[in-house]
Amino acid sequence: MAVVAGPDLGRREGPAAAPKRAARPIERRRDDRSQLLRRTMQLAFAALNVWIGVEFYLFVRYWETGGATIFVPRPAGVEGWLPIAGLMNLKAFLETGRMPVIHPAAMVLLATFLLVSWLFRKSFCSWLCPIGTLSEYLWRAGRRMFGRTWALPRWLDLILRSLKYILLALFVYAIAGMSAAAIHAFMAGPYGLIADVKMLNFFRHLSLTAAIVIGVLAVLSLFFQNFWCRYLCPYGALVGLASLFSPLRIRRDPQTCIDCAKCAKACPALLPVDRLLQVRSAECTGCLECVAVCPVKGALDLTAPGRRRVPAWAMAAGIALLFLGITGWAQLAGHWRTELPARVYLELIPRAHEFRHP
């Protein structure tokens, strides 16, 4: 088992490094604010999700108590936590061309995050995803506590990394076999109508087995960087595949690079950035950690076609504009909220525990 963090690691050599030509004059990189921007966006999106969670809890409690508590309208953004519903609705939309009426925000958000990850690498995971943010803060806390994090042996790492793609394939296979009519029927059934409530109740009434699993994943995340995201998250697998076609790349200039290997040590995805000319991996989340620690201006940058440098502020602005623009359009166009009669909520929400997945 290899140690990942620590200031005394030497540079890893590899055959992929290009032969050096005459080096350019070294100019130190200054005032890199990419991580400040990224963490600000992470925390803002996490706060948004907490706010949505509180609103949705109050909404559910109102109907559970028969109107005895404060009424809060259902926040449609909670459907961001229903990726399977989003994938099902996306499949039905591609088949029929009609926008869904049950959980439309799930599809809109899924499409938004896929677009974000296509244009800006797998940035959903490192800039927006609340689970990704929590995972990152866990391994950083572990590094502070133990002075390092660890990496699994390469053979085991490769096997475990395949798990998220296997899980994704199972979901895609199951959904691909459903017709648009079957998807609409599922969504219109009791389970589909309150899938968001079922999701909330899973965490509200956590079973012992689920609590143990979540606890083990949290502990593992202290020792291994982004354990859940790296090995088990099918959502991350999906946006990672989309990112393979991104026009943006982390590029290393071998003429300017001073071979300090700081970029490889900083990479949360454990990619050998110091041995590559371009980072093409689906594991790259576009976090720009490698660029932030590079001491030489121009040696490592996020670039667009034509080797045009993309500054961190442009990436942050692009992600924010896509998210706000698409979700704003969906709200204005009436493709955002699930509109159900009050009697449906009054009948189904108090009995949510009775409904099982068909």
N, C-alpha and C positions, 0 to 999 in steps of 0.2 A: 504494500500500500504506500503510495507516494504522498509526500507532503506538498501541498499546493502553495500555501502562503509562507511568508518569512523572508526577511531582507537578505539572507545569505545564499539564496539559490543561485547557482551558476547558470550561464546561458546554455540552452539546449541547441546543439548543432543538428543540421539536417541537410539532405541532399537537394532540397527544393530551393535553397537560397541561390539567388542569381549571382554570377561573378561580378565583382565590383569594378567599376570604371573610376576614373579620376573623381574624387569626392568634391562636392561643392563646398563653398565656405559655410561653416556652421552658424546658424542663427537660432538662438534659443526661443522656444515657444513661450509665450507670455499670456497671462490673463485668460486661461481656458476656464470657461464658466459652464461647460456642458453638463457637468454633474450637478451644479446648482439648479440649472434649468430642469434637468431630468427629475431630480428629487422634488422640486417644487410641483411639477406636474404629477408625479406619483402621489404625493400627499394630497393634492387638490382632488384627484380622482378617487383616492381612498376616502376622503371626507365626503365626497358626493355619494359614494356607495353607502357610507354609514348613515347619511341623511335619508337616503332612499330606504334603507333597512328599517330605520325608526318609523318613518311614515307608513311603510307597508305593515309593520307590526301593529301599529295603532289602527290601521284599516281593518286588519284581520280581527283584532280584539273587539272592534265595534260590532261586527257581525256575529262573532262568537257569543257575545253577551246580549244579543238581541237589541242592540242600540243603547245599552246602558252606559257606555263609555264615550269619549270624545270621538266625533266623526272626522276622519282624514281621508280625502280622496285617494284612490289607489294610484300609486306612482308607477307609470308605465315602464320606467327605467329598470324596475325589478326584473323585467324579462331578459335583461342582460345576463341573468343567472340561470337562464333556461337555454343553453346552447343546443340541446337536442331538439327542442321545439323550434328553435331558429333554423336548424339544419333541415328539419322536416318541412317547414314552411318554405324554405328556399327551394327545396326539391319540387314542391307543388307549384310554386311560382314559375319555375323554369319550364314546367310541363304545361301549365295552363295560361301563363301570362297574367294571372289575376293576383292582386295583392291579398294577403290573408286578412281575415277580420278577427280571428282569435290569436292573440299573442303576435301582432304584427311587429311590435318593437323588438321582439326576439330576433326576427329575420333582419330587420333594419340594422340592428347593432352588430349582428354577426357579419353582414355584408360590409359594414363600416370598418370593422376590425380586420377583415380580410383585405380590404382596399388599403388601409393604413399599413398593413404588414407587407403588402406587395410593393407599395411605393417607398416605404421607409424601413425596409428590412423587417425583422420580426419585432418591431418596436412596440407592438401592443404589450408584449410580455414584460419589457423593461421600462416602459414609460407610462402605461395605463393600468395594467392588470393588478387588482388589489392583492390577489394571491401571490403574484410575482413580487410585489412590493414587500409583503409579509415574509416571503421566503428569503428575499435579499437581506432584510433586517435581521432575520434569524441567524444566517450564516455569518453576518458581520458581528453579531453579538457573540457567536461561538468563537470567532477569531479573536475578539477582545478577551474572552474568558480563557482560552487555551493557547493563544499566541499563534495559532495556525488553523487551517482547515486541511482536509485530506482528500485524496483522489483514489478511487478504486483502481485495481489493476486494469489495464487496457482491455483485456479479453472480457472481463466481467462488466466493465463500463459499456462496451459495445452491445453485449447481450441485454443489459437492463435498458439501454436507450431504445432498443427495438420495441419495448413493451408499450410505449405511448403510441407508436404507429400501429401495433396490433390492436390496441383498444380502439383507435380511430377507425381502422379497417372494419372492425366488428360493427361499429355504429353505422358507418357508411353502407355496409352490406345490408344491414337490417332495414335502413331507410330506403335504399335503392330498390328493394323489393316491394315497396308500398306504392300503390297508385295514388294519384292526387285525390281521388274519391275516398280512399282509405285514410289518407292523412286528414282530410276534412272531417271525416266521421270520428276519428280519434280525438281531434281537437274539440269537436262539439260534444263529446261525451263528458261525463262528470269528472273523470280523472284529468282529461285535457284542459277542461275549463278552469280547474283550480290547481294546475300543476305547480304554480308559484306558491300556493299555500302548502302543498305537500312538501315542497323544497324547504320552506320556512320551518315547518313542523319537524322535519328531519333534524334540524339543528336545535330547535326548542326542546324536543323530547329525545335527546341523543341516547341511543342504546349503549350498553356497556361495551359491546364489540366495536361500534363506531367510534366511541370515545378513545378506546385503546389504540385503534388504527390511527386516528388523528394525532394522538399523543406520540406514538412511535414516529410518525412522519415529521412531527415538530422537532423531536429529539435528533433524528437523523439529519434534519436541516441545519442543526447547530454544527455538525461535524463535516457535512458534505454540501458544497455549494449548490443551492437550488435543487435539492434532492427530488421533490415532487415534480417540479417543472422539467428537470432534465430527463427523468425516467418514466413518469407516469401520466403526465397531463396530455390527454388527447387533443384538447383545444390548442395547446402549444404546438403539437405535431401538425395540426391543420394550418395554422398561420405560418409555421416554419416552412411548410411545403410552398405556400404562396410566396414567401420571401425569396425562394430560390430564383424567382423570375423578376426580382426587384432590379430596377435600373441603377441602384446605388450600391457601392462597394467600399469596404475599407481597403485602401491601397497603401502599400509600403513602397517607398522609393529607395532602392538599394544604394543609390549614389549618395544619398543624404543620411541614411540610417547609420548609427554609430554602434550597432550590435549590443546595446545595453540589456536587451530582453525584458525591459520593464513592461512592454505591452503584453507579452505572453503571461507574465506573472499576474498582471491585473485582470486578465480576461476571465469573467465569471463562467464562461462556457468552456474553459480550459483549452482554447484553441491555440495552436502554435503560431501566433501572429508574426513572431519574429522570423519565421522560416517561410512565410508566404509572401507572394507579390500582391495577391488579392485574396480577400476572405469571402468565400462563396458558400460556406457551410450553412445548412438550415438551422444550426445551433446558434448562429450569430444573432443576437437580439438588438443590434444597433444601439447598445447602451453607451457607446463612445468612451468606455472606461480606458480602453487601450490608447485612444487618441489623447485623452486627458493626461495620461502619465508620460507620454512621449516627450522627451526634453528638447527635441530638435524640430524647429518649424519646417513643415514640408516633408518630413520623413514618413509620417503616417497621417492619413486624412480620410474622411468620408467623401467620396467623389461621385459625381454624376457622369454619364457618358461624355467622352471628350476630356476626361480627367479634370473636370471642373470641380473645385472644392465646394462642398456643401457645409456651411457653418452650422453649429449646433442650434443657433436661434432660428435658422430657416427650417430645420427639422422639427423643432418644437412648434413653430408657427404652423407648419404644414399639417402636423398631427392634430393640433387644436382646431384648425379651420375645417379639416375633413370631418372630424367628430361633430363639431357644432353645426357645420353646414348641412350634413346629411340628416342628422337628427332634427334639426330645425325645419328642413324641407318636409320630413315625414310628418311632423306635427302640423305644419301649415296645410299639407295635402290631405290630412285626415287618415294617415296610415301609421298612426302611433299608438293610439289607445284601444284597449279591448273594452268595448261597450257592452255590458251585460245588465239586464234588469235587476233591480234591487232584490226581487224575490229569489233570483237564482243564487245570489250570494247568501241570502238569509237561509236558504234551504241547504246549500252545499257546504259552506265553510264550517258550520258547527259539526258536520258529519264527515269532515275530510278524512278522518282516520278509517272510515269504512271503505273508502275507495282504493282499489288496487289496480296496478298497471294491467291493462287488458292482455 
